């Protein structure tokens, strides 16, 4: 019985020693795992920032496409108004010239 208990005790000690060795081998892996978790969090933040920047760029593209369609129409309207104003000024000038020539 004593030998049996001694053998069981030796088995327990051996198991404890093996677990301690395993824990020592796992410590660097645990630290590396923490570093990897931090790297993943940083990458996730970078992805979120990139997505926001992409959305902003897409919005800017839509705005520019809208302006591309609107600005030529506005330019045409302003040009027509300027032509009309020019004709009015020309008529006024001719009327005044006619009055001063008399």
Backbone torsions as a table, in degrees:
resi	resn	phi	psi	omega
1	UNK	NA	-41.8	178.7
2	UNK	-60.2	-44.4	-179.9
3	UNK	-65.4	-36.7	178.4
4	UNK	-63.8	-46.8	178.8
5	UNK	-63.8	-38.0	178.1
6	UNK	-64.5	-43.4	178.4
7	UNK	-64.5	-41.3	178.7
8	UNK	-65.3	-41.0	179.2
9	UNK	-64.1	-41.3	177.4
10	UNK	-63.2	-38.3	177.9
11	UNK	-64.1	-41.0	179.0
12	UNK	-65.7	-44.5	179.0
13	UNK	-61.4	-43.1	179.7
14	UNK	-63.0	-40.9	178.4
15	UNK	-63.7	-42.8	178.8
16	UNK	-62.2	-44.0	-179.8
17	UNK	-63.4	-42.8	179.3
18	UNK	-63.5	-40.0	179.2
19	UNK	-66.8	-39.1	177.7
20	UNK	-63.3	-42.1	177.9
21	UNK	-64.2	-40.6	179.1
22	UNK	-63.7	-42.3	178.2
23	UNK	-62.1	-43.4	178.7
24	UNK	-62.1	-38.4	178.9
25	UNK	-71.1	-28.3	-177.7
26	UNK	-81.6	-23.0	-177.2
27	UNK	-55.3	-49.0	177.9
28	UNK	-63.4	-34.3	178.5
29	UNK	-66.6	-36.5	178.2
30	UNK	-64.9	-43.1	178.0
31	UNK	-64.0	-42.6	178.7
32	UNK	-63.4	-38.9	178.1
33	UNK	-61.3	-41.4	178.0
34	UNK	-63.3	-42.9	178.0
35	UNK	-61.6	-41.0	179.3
36	UNK	-65.9	-38.5	177.4
37	UNK	-61.7	-42.3	177.8
38	UNK	-63.4	-40.9	179.3
39	UNK	-64.1	-39.8	178.9
40	UNK	-64.5	-43.1	178.6
41	UNK	-60.8	-42.9	178.9
42	UNK	-63.5	-42.4	178.4
43	UNK	-63.5	-39.6	178.6
44	UNK	-63.2	-40.9	177.1
45	UNK	-63.0	-42.2	179.4
46	UNK	-63.6	-38.8	178.5
47	UNK	-64.8	-44.0	179.0
48	UNK	-61.4	-42.8	178.8
49	UNK	-64.0	-42.4	179.1
50	UNK	-62.9	-39.4	178.2
51	UNK	-65.0	-40.9	177.3
52	UNK	-63.4	-42.5	179.3
53	UNK	-65.0	-38.5	177.6
54	UNK	-64.1	-44.6	179.2
55	UNK	-61.0	-41.2	178.4
56	UNK	-64.0	-42.9	179.1
57	UNK	-63.0	-41.6	178.6
58	UNK	-63.8	-40.3	177.7
59	UNK	-63.3	-42.0	178.0
60	UNK	-63.1	-38.5	178.2
61	UNK	-62.9	-44.7	179.2
62	UNK	-61.6	-42.6	178.6
63	UNK	-61.4	-44.0	-180.0
64	UNK	-65.5	-38.5	178.5
65	UNK	-64.9	-38.3	177.9
66	UNK	-64.5	-47.1	179.9
67	UNK	-62.9	-35.8	179.2
68	UNK	-60.5	-35.3	178.8
69	UNK	-80.5	-33.9	-175.0
70	UNK	-82.5	-42.8	-172.9
71	UNK	-59.4	-44.1	178.0
72	UNK	-61.3	-36.2	178.5
73	UNK	-66.4	-41.2	178.1
74	UNK	-65.3	-40.8	178.7
75	UNK	-61.0	-41.5	178.5
76	UNK	-62.4	-44.1	179.8
77	UNK	-63.2	-45.5	179.5
78	UNK	-64.2	-41.4	178.3
79	UNK	-60.3	-42.6	178.7
80	UNK	-63.7	-41.2	178.2
81	UNK	-63.7	-40.9	178.7
82	UNK	-64.4	-41.3	178.4
83	UNK	-62.0	-42.0	179.6
84	UNK	-64.2	-44.9	178.7
85	UNK	-62.7	-41.9	178.5
86	UNK	-60.2	-44.4	179.6
87	UNK	-63.2	-40.9	178.7
88	UNK	-63.6	-45.7	178.7
89	UNK	-63.0	-38.2	179.1
90	UNK	-62.9	-43.1	179.1
91	UNK	-65.2	-42.7	178.9
92	UNK	-62.6	-44.3	179.3
93	UNK	-60.1	-45.1	-179.2
94	UNK	-64.8	-37.7	177.9
95	UNK	-64.8	-44.7	-179.5
96	UNK	-66.9	-37.1	178.8
97	UNK	-65.6	-39.8	178.3
98	UNK	-65.0	-37.5	-179.6
99	UNK	-69.4	-41.6	-178.3
100	UNK	-74.1	-24.7	179.9
101	UNK	-75.4	-22.1	-175.6
102	UNK	-76.5	NA	NA
